[in-house]
């Protein structure tokens, strides 16, 4: 192999290895479809301890869980008990005081990013009991703590979840930053789906913005 060819191969290898560092930021498993839970009521701790792409603390998990995980038959969803699931067939839930987090790589210093997601609350025939949630990125509050109302009545599944857009986040340096959803409350649960991160601050339809 000549020096020129060897140099080109080396440059190609370096570019390939560096590509993920310069790619657009991606939320892995954004709609919580990668897992198949079969143990009721759907806590991560009772279903292998994993939510693909995410770290969790507290009573968090995924609904529905299934009597037949391969065919996804016999769904059981005590937490996702109202509203139309926004994307796919599954959502994450955070019960009481819990967190769900993920390192988001590929952010570029000086650029502006917003996080969008869908939220709802468990009804559980207690519509006056509502959970609270706060969202941070890189330790910065991007969605202030707020109560999450149920989108509709118990066991009604016609209305969409609330759409939330964060305040802009401008990273001080290139790299990865931790995205954290933190819930609060007693005998309540937040439902989450369709978590995305977008460069810039474009308008969104039917937006329930929380930029305070």
MOSUL-V124792 format. One record per pair of residues at least 4 apart in sequence whose C-alpha atoms are under 6 Angstrom apart, sorted by the first residue. I is the first residue (numbers start at 0). GAP is how many residues later the second one is. If there is no record, write none. Layout:
BEGIN
i=I gap=GAP
i=I gap=GAP
END
This chain:
BEGIN
i=2 gap=4
i=14 gap=4
i=20 gap=85
i=21 gap=84
i=22 gap=83
i=23 gap=82
i=24 gap=80
i=24 gap=81
i=24 gap=82
i=26 gap=169
i=27 gap=25
i=28 gap=24
i=29 gap=164
i=29 gap=165
i=30 gap=162
i=30 gap=163
i=31 gap=59
i=32 gap=57
i=35 gap=33
i=36 gap=10
i=36 gap=28
i=37 gap=27
i=37 gap=28
i=37 gap=29
i=37 gap=31
i=41 gap=19
i=41 gap=20
i=41 gap=21
i=41 gap=23
i=42 gap=17
i=42 gap=18
i=43 gap=5
i=43 gap=6
i=43 gap=17
i=44 gap=4
i=53 gap=47
i=53 gap=48
i=54 gap=45
i=54 gap=46
i=55 gap=43
i=55 gap=44
i=56 gap=41
i=56 gap=42
i=57 gap=40
i=58 gap=36
i=59 gap=33
i=59 gap=34
i=59 gap=35
i=60 gap=31
i=60 gap=32
i=61 gap=29
i=61 gap=30
i=61 gap=31
i=62 gap=14
i=62 gap=27
i=62 gap=28
i=63 gap=11
i=63 gap=12
i=63 gap=13
i=63 gap=26
i=64 gap=10
i=64 gap=11
i=65 gap=6
i=65 gap=7
i=65 gap=8
i=65 gap=9
i=66 gap=7
i=67 gap=4
i=67 gap=5
i=78 gap=43
i=80 gap=73
i=80 gap=74
i=81 gap=72
i=81 gap=73
i=81 gap=74
i=81 gap=75
i=82 gap=68
i=82 gap=74
i=82 gap=75
i=82 gap=76
i=82 gap=77
i=83 gap=73
i=83 gap=74
i=83 gap=75
i=83 gap=76
i=90 gap=101
i=90 gap=102
i=91 gap=99
i=91 gap=100
i=92 gap=97
i=92 gap=98
i=93 gap=4
i=93 gap=95
i=93 gap=96
i=94 gap=93
i=94 gap=94
i=95 gap=88
i=95 gap=89
i=95 gap=90
i=95 gap=92
i=95 gap=93
i=96 gap=86
i=96 gap=87
i=97 gap=84
i=97 gap=85
i=98 gap=82
i=98 gap=83
i=99 gap=80
i=99 gap=81
i=100 gap=78
i=100 gap=79
i=101 gap=76
i=101 gap=77
i=102 gap=74
i=102 gap=75
i=103 gap=72
i=103 gap=73
i=103 gap=74
i=104 gap=70
i=104 gap=71
i=105 gap=69
i=106 gap=67
i=106 gap=68
i=107 gap=66
i=108 gap=62
i=108 gap=63
i=108 gap=64
i=108 gap=65
i=109 gap=60
i=110 gap=59
i=111 gap=56
i=111 gap=57
i=111 gap=58
i=111 gap=87
i=111 gap=88
i=112 gap=55
i=112 gap=56
i=112 gap=85
i=112 gap=86
i=112 gap=87
i=113 gap=52
i=113 gap=54
i=113 gap=83
i=113 gap=84
i=114 gap=50
i=114 gap=51
i=114 gap=81
i=114 gap=82
i=115 gap=48
i=115 gap=49
i=115 gap=79
i=115 gap=80
i=116 gap=46
i=116 gap=47
i=116 gap=77
i=116 gap=78
i=117 gap=43
i=117 gap=44
i=117 gap=45
i=117 gap=74
i=117 gap=75
i=117 gap=76
i=118 gap=42
i=118 gap=43
i=118 gap=72
i=118 gap=73
i=119 gap=30
i=119 gap=41
i=119 gap=70
i=119 gap=71
i=120 gap=27
i=120 gap=28
i=120 gap=29
i=120 gap=68
i=120 gap=69
i=120 gap=70
i=121 gap=67
i=122 gap=4
i=122 gap=31
i=129 gap=18
i=129 gap=19
i=130 gap=16
i=130 gap=17
i=130 gap=53
i=130 gap=54
i=130 gap=57
i=130 gap=58
i=131 gap=14
i=131 gap=15
i=131 gap=16
i=131 gap=51
i=131 gap=52
i=132 gap=12
i=132 gap=13
i=132 gap=49
i=132 gap=50
i=133 gap=9
i=133 gap=10
i=133 gap=11
i=133 gap=47
i=133 gap=48
i=134 gap=6
i=134 gap=7
i=134 gap=8
i=134 gap=45
i=134 gap=46
i=135 gap=4
i=135 gap=5
i=135 gap=6
i=135 gap=43
i=135 gap=44
i=136 gap=41
i=136 gap=42
i=137 gap=39
i=137 gap=40
i=141 gap=24
i=141 gap=25
i=142 gap=23
i=142 gap=67
i=162 gap=44
i=162 gap=45
i=163 gap=44
i=163 gap=45
i=164 gap=44
i=165 gap=45
i=166 gap=44
END
